Amino acid sequence: MSGPSTHVVTGATGYTGKYITRLLLERGDAVRTLTGHPDRPSPFGNRVSRHEFDFEQPERMLDALRGADTLFNTYWVRFNYGNRTYERAVANTKCLFEAAREAGVRRIVHVSIANPSADSPFPYYRGKAELERFLGCLGIPHAIVRPAVIFGDEDILINNMAWCLRHFPFFGVPGDGTYRMQPVFVEDMARHCVDAAGREGNETFDACGPEIFTFDEWLRAIAKTVGVRARLVHLPKKLAYWTSKIVGWIVGDVILTWDEVGGLSSGLLESREPPRGTTRLTDWLAAHAKNAGGSYASEVARHFR
């Protein structure tokens, strides 16, 4: 892309979307956002114009999309919550993509997940695969970016693992804990997305970092960072899942989903491609030792309240 452009970022006040937006603004580009929380405070003030998702009346989203060079899509749901299901998220995303086509958006950069599959036993991964297929048939040039696990300052996963390690006598690990994870830094992830917007043609690639951990190694690295002992107890997967449900009831949140247990233990959080990210999780953890796990961060509160 040459010269200032206008882009639409879904969830520009959220997690990955915020970092994509920041990079685009630093380049001097204009950014609009489509969001389900238009009244929430924005770190960007009036530099980003806000428009509300309306999947029931998609024509109302056209004003946000018209004249946009690129749609950066980060919209998804981590788990089913009320009527906000994977199936609804798939239908809503298709609606958004069709609106982008009608509005004349030049390119779509879509955040997917590493190792999606139409044959997956997990709805999360099946839904992501279905959207990739749909986007491939839409007729708009696109880039599909596939992270495995994203970490960064607003990361809920690492923070809450650290919180659990600080506050509970043991951490229940699903299975043997030898399955591997390849996390990518959120700022690296945002850079991959913005760079992909400037290229031509269709592409699909994994966005993962330079370090690979077993799940046990991941937990021990977090525990070392916050200065506690990692008391890991390996449990049958279903028992570990239900243990997380009990903790979830205590804190009023969803700690771990069955799809996440399955994805972890099936090795789906590791890329089969060379790493693209450069930021090491161990370096980031060392710089954030004081803050990790200091208080619990609710996924439900962030996205559904």
Secondary structure, DSSP 8 states (H G I E B T S, - for coil): --S--EEEEETTTSSHHHHHHHHHHHTT-EEEEEES-TTS--TTGGGEEEEE--SSSGGGGHHHHTT-SEEEE----SS-BTTB-HHHHHHHHHHHHHHHHHHT-SEEEEE--SS--TT-SSHHHHHHHHHHHHHHTSSS-EEEEEESEEESTT-HHHHHHHHHHHHSS-EEEETTS--EE-EEEHHHHHHHHHHHHTS-S-EEEEE--S--EEHHHHHHHHHHHHT----EEEE-HHHHHHHHHHHHHHHTS----HHHHHHHHTTTTS-SS-------HHHHHHHTTTTTTSS---HHHHHH-
